[in-house]
C-alpha cells in the first residue's frame, strides 16, 4: 500500500480549496501514519479476510416509539388568538437572520 506523501496531501488540499501550511501538512501526515499502523494491526488478525462486514452494528433494532394517537386539534382561530400579527392561517414573526452585506 502506497504511503501518503507531503505532495499528495498538498495536491488533495489544493483540489479541496483548503490549502495547508507546512505545519498542517505534517499534522495530516502524522495522522495518516497512526491510521496506517492501526490498519496494519487489524490486518494481522487471523482470517480477517473471511469476516463479513457488518452493515449495522446491532443484530436487531429496538423501536421505543409510542403509537400515534389521533387527538382533536384546537381550532386555528383559537391557536392564533394570542399571536400579534397573523393572516387566516399563518403567524408573522420577527426576522432573526441578519442580511449579509
C-alpha positions as CSV (number, residue, x, y, z in Angstrom):
1,X,0.0,0.0,0.0
2,X,1.3,3.4,-1.0
3,X,2.1,5.8,1.8
4,X,0.8,9.4,1.8
5,X,3.4,11.9,0.9
6,X,3.6,15.6,1.5
7,X,3.0,16.2,-2.2
8,X,-0.1,14.0,-2.2
9,X,-1.6,15.9,0.8
10,X,-0.8,19.3,-0.8
11,X,-2.5,18.1,-4.0
12,X,-5.6,16.9,-2.2
13,X,-5.8,20.1,-0.1
14,X,-5.5,22.2,-3.3
15,X,-8.2,20.3,-5.0
16,X,-10.5,20.8,-2.0
17,X,-9.5,24.5,-2.0
18,X,-8.4,24.4,1.7
19,X,-4.7,25.0,1.4
20,X,-2.5,23.8,4.2
21,X,0.5,25.3,5.9
22,X,3.7,23.1,6.3
23,X,2.7,22.5,9.9
24,X,-0.8,21.4,9.0
25,X,0.5,19.2,6.2
26,X,2.8,17.5,8.7
27,X,-0.1,17.0,11.1
28,X,-2.1,15.3,8.4
29,X,0.8,13.0,7.5
30,X,1.3,12.2,11.2
31,X,-2.4,11.3,11.5
32,X,-2.2,9.0,8.4
33,X,0.8,7.3,9.9
34,X,-1.3,6.4,13.0
35,X,-4.1,5.2,10.8
36,X,-1.7,3.1,8.7
37,X,-0.3,1.5,11.9
38,X,-3.8,0.7,13.1
39,X,-4.7,-0.9,9.8
40,X,-1.5,-3.0,10.0
41,X,-2.6,-4.3,13.4
42,X,-6.1,-5.1,12.1
43,X,-4.6,-6.9,9.0
44,X,-2.6,-9.2,11.4
45,X,-5.8,-10.7,12.8
46,X,-6.0,-14.3,11.7
47,X,-8.6,-14.9,9.0
48,X,-9.7,-11.3,8.9
49,X,-10.3,-11.5,5.2
50,X,-13.1,-14.1,5.8
51,X,-15.1,-11.9,8.2
52,X,-18.3,-10.5,6.7
53,X,-18.5,-6.7,7.3
54,X,-21.5,-5.5,9.3
55,X,-23.8,-3.1,7.7
56,X,-25.4,-2.3,11.1
57,X,-23.7,-2.7,14.4
58,X,-26.8,-4.3,16.1
59,X,-28.4,-7.5,15.1
60,X,-31.9,-6.0,15.5
61,X,-33.2,-2.6,16.3
62,X,-35.4,-1.8,19.2
63,X,-38.0,0.8,18.5
64,X,-39.4,2.5,21.5
65,X,-41.7,4.8,19.7
66,X,-45.2,5.3,21.0
67,X,-48.2,4.5,18.9
68,X,-49.8,7.5,17.2
69,X,-52.9,8.5,19.0
70,X,-55.2,10.7,16.9
71,X,-56.4,13.6,19.0
72,X,-58.7,16.5,18.3
73,X,-56.7,19.7,17.4
74,X,-57.7,23.1,18.6
75,X,-59.3,25.4,16.0
76,X,-56.8,27.6,14.1
77,X,-58.5,30.8,15.3
78,X,-58.0,29.7,18.9
79,X,-54.4,28.9,18.2
80,X,-53.8,32.3,16.6
81,X,-55.7,34.2,19.3
82,X,-52.6,35.2,21.3
83,X,-50.4,36.0,18.3
84,X,-49.8,39.5,17.3
85,X,-49.6,39.7,13.5
86,X,-51.2,36.9,11.6
87,X,-53.2,36.0,8.5
88,X,-56.0,33.5,8.5
89,X,-53.6,30.6,9.0
90,X,-50.0,32.0,9.4
91,X,-48.2,33.9,12.1
92,X,-45.8,36.7,11.0
93,X,-42.6,36.5,13.1
94,X,-39.7,38.9,13.6
95,X,-36.8,38.4,11.2
96,X,-33.9,36.7,13.1
97,X,-31.3,36.3,10.3
98,X,-29.0,39.2,9.6
99,X,-28.7,40.2,5.9
100,X,-25.2,39.7,4.5
101,X,-23.5,42.9,3.5
